[in-house]
Amino acid sequence: MSMIRKGLVGLHGFIGIGAIGGGIGALVDPIGAAVGLDASVLQRGPFTDFLIPGLFLVIVLGVGNLLAAALLLSRHRRLAGIASLGLFGVLVLWIVVQVAIMGLANAEWLHWIFLLIGLFGLVGTTVWICTELRVDEVETPRLTVGWTHLFSGQVQHALLLAVLVPGVLYPAESGFTGGSWLGIHDRHWLLIMLSVVIIHQIVVAAVFRMQLVFSFLTRLFGRHDLFVWGSVFMPLLLLRLVTLAGLAMSTRGTLPLPQFVTASLSLILLVPALYTFYSVGRWFGVARALGGDHFRQRYREMPFVKRGAFRFSSNAMYTYGFLVLWAVALVTRSNAALAAALFQHAYIWVHWYCTEEPDMRVLYE
């Protein structure tokens, strides 16, 4: 057994035993006195005592991590990798949410220790998967790509994002009137939308690079890799539209243009956007649109599509597909949503130039 694998077993065992101990303390005394906590720190969260958090500690972080340790000791390496990544990720999210609810002032040193353990575990599991799990079920692109390609274009990505975020916050400010939709205030809709968009594109960049260099998802999920990736990608893509619609509805009527003008412009923009969606389904294919050339050799060998919307742009999805966001902003006459649509459309091109275009040079050189 490798040292990395032994280390992961030790981390899961340590987390599991600690979580069971802390969870039992919370279950015995939900007020929190037994574990040195005051239930008042939960006032910003959904719970009034530590009963539910205690159950989560025992069942998910406790028993779950002990099972992950057992899987790492077994022959089920692929399942062990999935469980290990998932539970370290849950631990990181658990700590972040807990600190957010309790407040930084109430965070204990143990929170930071376990946050570091979770992050270290994520890195360790990733290294273990990339070095010890085999790709033996499907044909991935026949490439030899150095690990330095992981970071190609990503400094530029970060710098451009740092410029774009203030660029959307400033013009959106004039569109805030204190409105809300579905009980969520307009400023919160903007922050939620920004979070979804940034998370989506960082996840895509990370998956594309890890898949291209290490066949990461294929090592974990075998022939189901593209299905799993689609199950992550598509909900996040849909959330980009939903959260922008939420922002638009909470700030509707703030764009100083007549309704018939904005409605007409919205309809005009919808035509190429919907035609692009049709073209993707008809000629390009969903699997290819998900980045199939990062997963399978056969997608690399297909000819470039020159039909439908792709007759007018080789990257019709980014050129025309994102016009649907502008259409939503215009039909609701939302100044903030218009700024957000501009941000999303600009940021997707940042993704192209900083992530996909360098990948294309490797895949199709």
For each residue, the residues with C-beta under 8 A, 3 or more apart:
1: 5 6 73
2: 5 6 128 132
3: 6 7
4: 7 8 124 127 128 131 132
5: 1 2 8 9 72 128 132
6: 1 2 3 9 10
7: 3 4 10 11 124
8: 4 5 11 12 69 72 84 121 124 125 128
9: 5 6 12 13 69 72 73
10: 6 7 13 14
11: 7 8 14 15 88 117 120 121 124
12: 8 9 15 16 65 66 68 69 72 84 87 121
13: 9 10 16 17 65 66 69
14: 10 11 17 18 117
15: 11 12 18 19 61 65 87 91 114 117
16: 12 13 19 20 61 62 63 64 65 66 68 69
17: 13 14 20 21 62 66
18: 14 15 21 22 114
19: 15 16 22 23 57 58 61 62 65
20: 16 17 23 24 57 58 62 63 66
21: 17 18 24 25
22: 18 19 25 26 35 54 57
23: 19 20 26 27 53 54 55 56 57 58 59 61 62
24: 20 21 27 28 54 58
25: 21 22 28 29 34 35 54
26: 22 23 29 30 32 34 35 50 51 53 54 57
27: 23 24 30 51 54 55 58
28: 24 25 34
29: 25 26 32 33 34 35 50
30: 26 27 39 49 50 51 54
31: 39 49 50
32: 26 29 35 36 37 38 39 49 50
33: 29 36 37
34: 25 26 28 29
35: 22 25 26 29 32 50
36: 32 33
37: 32 33 41 50
38: 32 41
39: 30 31 32 42 48 49 50
40: 43
41: 37 38 101 102 103 106
42: 39 45 47 48 49 50 101 102
43: 40
44: 101 102 103
45: 42 101 102
46:
47: 42 50 51 52 53
48: 39 42
49: 30 31 32 39 42
50: 26 29 30 31 32 35 37 39 42 47 53 54
51: 26 27 30 47 54 55
52: 47 55 56
53: 23 26 47 50 56 57
54: 22 23 24 25 26 27 30 50 51 57 58
55: 23 27 51 52 58 59
56: 23 52 53 59 60 61 94
57: 19 20 22 23 26 53 54 60 61 62
58: 19 20 23 24 27 54 55 61 62 63
59: 23 55 56 62 63 64
60: 56 57 63 64 87 90
61: 15 16 19 23 56 57 58 64 65 87 90 91 94
62: 16 17 19 20 23 57 58 59 65 66
63: 16 20 58 59 60 66 67
64: 16 59 60 61 67 68 83 87 90
65: 12 13 15 16 19 61 62 68 69 87
66: 12 13 16 17 20 62 63 69 70
67: 63 64 70 71 83
68: 12 16 64 65 71 72 80 83 84 87
69: 8 9 12 13 16 65 66 72 73
70: 66 67 73 74
71: 67 68 74 76 79 80 83 84
72: 5 8 9 12 68 69 77 80 84
73: 1 9 69 70
74: 70 71 80
75:
76: 71 79 80
77: 72 80 81 132 133
78: 81 82 133 219 220 221 222
79: 71 76 82 83
80: 68 71 72 74 76 77 83 84
81: 77 78 84 85 125 128 129 133 219 220
82: 78 79 85 86 220 221
83: 64 67 68 71 79 80 86 87
84: 8 12 68 71 72 80 81 87 88 121 125 128
85: 81 82 88 89 122 125 126 129 220
86: 82 83 89 90
87: 12 15 60 61 64 65 68 83 84 90 91
88: 11 84 85 91 92 118 119 121 122 125
89: 85 86 92 93 118 122
90: 60 61 64 86 87 93 94
91: 15 61 87 88 94 95 114 117 118 121
92: 88 89 95 96 115 118 119 122
93: 89 90 96 97
94: 56 61 90 91 97 98
95: 91 92 98 99 111 114 115 118
96: 92 93 99 100 115
97: 93 94 100 101
98: 94 95 101 102 111
99: 95 96 102 103 104 107 111
100: 96 97 103
101: 41 42 44 45 97 98
102: 41 42 44 45 98 99 106 107
103: 41 44 99 100 106 107
104: 99 107
105:
106: 41 102 103
107: 99 102 103 104 111 112
108: 111
109: 112 113
110: 113 114
111: 95 98 99 107 108 114 115
112: 107 109 115 116
113: 109 110 116 117
114: 15 18 91 95 110 111 117 118
115: 92 95 96 111 112 118 119
116: 112 113 119 120
117: 11 14 15 91 113 114 120 121
118: 88 89 91 92 95 114 115 121 122
119: 88 92 115 116 122 123
120: 11 116 117 123 124
121: 8 11 12 84 88 91 117 118 124 125
122: 85 88 89 92 118 119 125 126
123: 119 120 126 127
124: 4 7 8 11 120 121 127 128
125: 8 81 84 85 88 121 122 128 129
126: 85 122 123 129 130 210 216
127: 4 123 124 130 131
128: 2 4 5 8 81 84 124 125 131 132 133
129: 81 85 125 126 132 133 214 216 219 220
130: 126 127 133 210 214 216 219
131: 4 127 128
132: 2 4 5 77 128 129
133: 77 78 81 128 129 130 219 220
134: 219
135: 138 140 215 218 219
136: 222
137: 218 222 223
138: 135 218 222 223 225 295 296
139: 142 296 297 298
140: 135 215 218 295 296 297
141: 212 293 294 295 296 297 300 363
142: 139 297
143: 212 362 363
144:
145: 149 212 213 362
146: 149 213
147: 150 213
148: 151 152
149: 145 146 152 209 212 213 358 362
150: 147 154 209 210 213
151: 148 154 155
152: 148 149 209 358
153: 156 157 353 354 355 357 358
154: 150 151 157 158 205 354 355
155: 151 158 159
156: 153 159 160 350 353 354
157: 153 154 160 161 205 350 351 354 355
158: 154 155 161 162
159: 155 156 162 163
160: 156 157 163 164 347 350 354
161: 157 158 164 165 198 347 350
162: 158 159 165 166
163: 159 160 166 167
164: 160 161 167 168 343 346 347 350
165: 161 162 168 169 194 343
166: 162 163 169 170
167: 163 164 170 171 343 346
168: 164 165 171 172 190 194 339 340 342 343
169: 165 166 172 173 190
170: 166 167 173
171: 167 168 174 175 335 336 339
172: 168 169 175 176 190 335 336 339 340
173: 169 170 176
174: 171 254 335
175: 171 172 186 251 254 255 334 335 336 337 338 339
176: 172 173 179 186 187 251 336
177: 186 251 254
178: 185 186
179: 176 185 186 250 251 252
180: 183 184 185 186 250
181: 184 186 189 246 249 250
182: 246
183: 180
184: 180 181 188 189 192 246 250
185: 178 179 180 188 189 250
186: 175 176 177 178 179 180 181 189 190 247 250 251 336
187: 176 190 191
188: 184 185 191 192
189: 181 184 185 186 192 193 243 246 247 250 251
190: 168 169 172 186 187 193 194 247 336 340
191: 187 188 194 195
192: 184 188 189 195 196 243 246
193: 189 190 196 197 240 243 244 246 247 340
194: 165 168 190 191 197 198 340 343
195: 191 192 198 199
196: 192 193 199 200 236 239 240 243
197: 193 194 200 201 240 243 343 344 347
198: 161 194 195 201 202
199: 195 196 202 203 236
200: 196 197 203 204 233 236 237 239 240
201: 197 198 204 205 347 348 350 351
202: 198 199 205 206
203: 199 200 206 207 232 233 236
204: 200 201 207 208 233 291 351 355
205: 154 157 201 202 208 209 351 354 355
206: 202 203 209 210
207: 203 204 210 211 216 217 229 232 291
208: 204 205 211 212 291 294 355 356 359
209: 149 150 152 205 206 212 213 355 359
210: 126 130 150 206 207 213 214 216 217
211: 207 208 214 215 216 217 218 225 291 294 295
212: 141 143 145 149 208 209 294 359 362 363
213: 145 146 147 149 150 209 210 216
214: 129 130 210 211 219
215: 135 140 211 218 219
216: 126 129 130 207 210 211 213 219 220
217: 207 210 211 220 221 225 228 229 295
218: 135 137 138 140 211 215 221 222 225 295
219: 78 81 129 130 133 134 135 214 215 216
220: 78 81 82 85 129 133 216 217 225 228
221: 78 82 217 218 224 225 227 228
222: 78 136 137 138 218 225
223: 137 138
224: 221 227 228
225: 138 211 217 218 220 221 222 228 229 295
226: 229 230 287 290 292 295 296
227: 221 224 230 231
228: 217 220 221 224 225 231 232
229: 207 217 225 226 232 233 290 291 295
230: 226 227 233 234 286 287 290
231: 227 228 234 235
232: 203 207 228 229 235 236
233: 200 203 204 229 230 236 237 290
234: 230 231 237 238
235: 231 232 238 239
236: 196 199 200 203 232 233 239 240
237: 200 233 234 240 241
238: 234 235 241 242
239: 196 200 235 236 242 243
240: 193 196 197 200 236 237 243 244 325 344
241: 237 238 244 245 324 325 328
242: 238 239 245 246
243: 189 192 193 196 197 239 240 246 247
244: 193 240 241 247 248 325 328 329 337 340 341 344
245: 241 242 248 249 328 337
246: 181 182 184 189 192 193 242 243 249 250
247: 186 189 190 193 243 244 250 251 334 336 337 340
248: 244 245 251 252 328 329 332 334 336 337
249: 181 245 246 252 332 334
250: 179 180 181 184 185 186 189 246 247
251: 175 176 177 179 186 189 247 248 254 332 334 335 336 337
252: 179 248 249 332 333 334
253: 332 333 334
254: 174 175 177 251 333 334 335 336
255: 175 262 329 330 333 334 335 338
256:
257: 261 262 333
258: 261 262
259: 262 263 333
260: 263 264
261: 257 258 264 265
262: 255 257 258 259 265 266 330 331 333
263: 259 260 266 267 330 331
264: 260 261 267 268
265: 261 262 268 269 327 330
266: 262 263 269 270 326 327 328 330 331
267: 263 264 270 271 327
268: 264 265 271
269: 265 266 272 273 323 324 326 327 330
270: 266 267 273 274 323 324 327
271: 267 268 274 275
272: 269 275 276 309 320 323
273: 269 270 276 277 320 321 322 323 324 327
274: 270 271 277 278 324
275: 271 272 278 279 308 309 320
276: 272 273 279 280 308 309 316 317 319 320 321
277: 273 274 280 281 321
278: 274 275 281 282 308 309
279: 275 276 282 283 284 305 307 308 309 310 316
280: 276 277 283 284 285 286 289 316 317 321
281: 277 278 284 285 286
282: 278 279 307 308
283: 279 280 305 307 308 310
284: 279 280 281 288 289 305 308 310 317
285: 280 281 288 289 292
286: 230 280 281 289 290
287: 226 230 290 292 299
288: 284 285 292 293 299 302
289: 280 284 285 286 292 317
290: 226 229 230 233 286 287
291: 204 207 208 211 229 294 295
292: 226 285 287 288 289 295 296 299
293: 141 288 296 299 300 363
294: 141 208 211 212 291 359 363
295: 138 140 141 211 217 218 225 226 229 291 292 299
296: 138 139 140 141 226 292 293 299 300
297: 139 140 141 142 300 301
298: 139 301 302
299: 287 288 292 293 295 296 302
300: 141 293 296 297 363 364
301: 297 298
302: 288 298 299
303:
304: 310 314
305: 279 283 284 308 310
306: 310 311
307: 279 282 283 310 311
308: 275 276 278 279 282 283 284 305 311 316
309: 272 275 276 278 279 312 313 316 320
310: 279 283 284 304 305 306 307 313 314 316
311: 306 307 308
312: 309 316 319 320
313: 309 310 316 319 320
314: 304 310
315: 318 319 352
316: 276 279 280 308 309 310 312 313 319 320 321
317: 276 280 284 289 320 321
318: 315 321 322 345 348 349 352
319: 276 312 313 315 316 322
320: 272 273 275 276 309 312 313 316 317 323
321: 273 276 277 280 316 317 318 324
322: 273 318 319 325 326 341 344 345 348
323: 269 270 272 273 320 326 327 345
324: 241 269 270 273 274 321 327 328
325: 240 241 244 322 328 329 340 341 344 345
326: 266 269 322 323 329 330 338 341 345
327: 265 266 267 269 270 273 323 324 330 331
328: 241 244 245 248 266 324 325 331 332 337 341
329: 244 248 255 325 326 332 334 337 338 340 341
330: 255 262 263 265 266 269 326 327 333 338
331: 262 263 266 327 328
332: 248 249 251 252 253 328 329 337
333: 252 253 254 255 257 259 262 330
334: 175 247 248 249 251 252 253 254 255 329 337 338
335: 171 172 174 175 251 254 255 338 339
336: 171 172 175 176 186 190 247 248 251 254 339 340
337: 175 244 245 247 248 251 328 329 332 334 340 341
338: 175 255 326 329 330 334 335 341 342
339: 168 171 172 175 335 336 342 343
340: 168 172 190 193 194 244 247 325 329 336 337 343 344
341: 244 322 325 326 328 329 337 338 344 345
342: 168 338 339 345 346
343: 164 165 167 168 194 197 339 340 346 347
344: 197 240 244 322 325 340 341 347 348
345: 318 322 323 325 326 341 342 348 349
346: 164 167 342 343 349 350
347: 160 161 164 197 201 343 344 350 351
348: 201 318 322 344 345 351 352
349: 318 345 346 352 353
350: 156 157 160 161 164 201 346 347 353 354
351: 157 201 204 205 347 348 354 355 356
352: 315 318 348 349 355 356 357
353: 153 156 349 350 356 357
354: 153 154 156 157 160 205 350 351 357 358
355: 153 154 157 204 205 208 209 351 352 358 359
356: 208 351 352 353 359 360
357: 153 352 353 354 360 361
358: 149 152 153 354 355 361 362
359: 208 209 212 294 355 356 362 363
360: 356 357 363 364
361: 357 358 364 365
362: 143 145 149 212 358 359 365
363: 141 143 212 293 294 300 359 360
364: 300 360 361
365: 361 362
